[in-house]
Amino acid sequence: MPFVRIDALKADGDRLEALGTAVRDAMVETIGIPPDDRFQVLVSHDGTSSTLRYDDYLGVHRDDGIVYVAITMRSGRTPAQKRALYRRIAELAHEYAGAEPRNVFITVTENESIDWSLGHGVAQYADSRDADGEAVSGRSHRSPG
């Protein structure tokens, strides 16, 4: 159940949707996220009242086509899975939204099951136990997110 935030400069609704779909499809293909597990914040910055900053850090030339992708998910993916995820996001962002792969900047932040509440003020992924150590309710998640 990853939580994704995508920020882009001067992106219309269609481009934002394409970027969101690219990230979701890449997560489905590379790290096994179910297709209906989509929690995203898609933001376009107008370049005036809100904007994005970047430089050519590590020799990667970026321009106003920059797309920042921030993914928060539960820990447990291997380095190989993460590399495959980054590569596939860049490929699909180019295919679906015309984003140059050099402009796709991705970060992953990992956390633990207790760090999620999916509604109702309940930590659905956390293992709840009563005073005797017995499980109060089983986990009902489908996603390794």
N, C-alpha and C positions, 0 to 999 in steps of 0.2 A: 504494500500500500504506500508506494512512494508519494511524496508531496512534491510537486514540481512548480517552480516559478520561472517564467521565461520573460525576459525584457529585451525589447528591440526598438530601434529608432524608426520613427515614421512608418510603422507597420499598420496597414489597414486590417480590418477584421478577417479577411480571407487569408492574409499572410500569417496572422497570429494563429488562426485555426490550423493552417498547414504546419506551422512549427510545432504546435501542441500535438498534432497527430503524428508527426515525425518522431517526437520524443516518446510518445506512448508506444508506437509500433516498434521502435528500437528496444524499449524495455521488455515488450512482449517477446521479441525474437531472441534477445541476448541474456536476459536474467529471469525469464519465466513469469513475468507479471501477467495476470489475467487481463484480457482485452477490456473488460468493463471496470477495471480498477484505475479510474482516471480522476485524479484530484490535482487541478492545475490552476495557477494564477497566470494569466497572459496579459502583459502590459506593454503598451506602445508609448514611447516617449516622443514628444513633439520636437525636441531639439531646442526649445526655447524656455518654456516654463518647467520642463523636466527633460533631462538628457542623460546620456551615458558617456563615460570617459574611458579612454583606452590609450595605450601607447604600443610601440613595436617590441614589447618585452620578449626576450628569448629569440629575437630575430623573426618573429611572426608579424608581418605587416597587416595591420587591421585598418578598417575604414568605417564609414558610417553604416555599413551593412552589418555591423557587430550584433551578435545575438548572445546574450548571457542566459545560460541554462543552469539553474540551481536545483539539485535533486536532494531531498532528504528522505532517507529510507533506513530500515532496520539493518543492522550489520550482518555480515555473513557471506558477502560475495567475494570471490577470489579476485586477485589482480587480473587474471586472464579475462574473467567476466567483465570487469570494469573497462579494460582496454577495448574489448569487443563492443561494449555499450557506447563508449566515446566515439569509436570509429563509425558505428552504425548510425548514431544520432547525426554526425556530420554528413554522412552519405545521404540520409533521408531528408535532412534539412535542405540540402542542395537540390535533391530530386523534387521534393514537394513544394518548397518555398523559394528556391533560387538563392539560398544563402551560400556564400562561398565557404567551403570547409575551413579556411584559414580564419574566418570571422566567427566561428562557433566555439565559444568559450564555455566550458562545462565544469561545474564543481559538484562533488558528491559529499554530503555530510551524513554520517551514519549515527544511529542511536540504538536504543534497546526497546524491547516490547513495552515496558512501563511508560515510555515517553509518548505514547499515542492514546488519544481519546477520539473515537470516530463518531461521537454523538452521545447524547443523554448523560454526559458527564461521567462516562464509564471508560475504564482502561480495558477495552475489549481484548487486546492481545496479552495482557498481563495474566499471570496464573494466580487467581484469587484463592486464598486458603482461609479456613475458619480457625478458631482457637486450637483445635485438635490437629491441625495440619491437613485436614481433609479438603479436597477441592470443593469450592462453593458452586462454581459454574465452569463448564468446559469452554475451551476456546472455540469460537465459531468462525474463525477467519479462514479464508481460502488462499489468500495471497501470501507469498513469502516476503512482501514489501517491507 
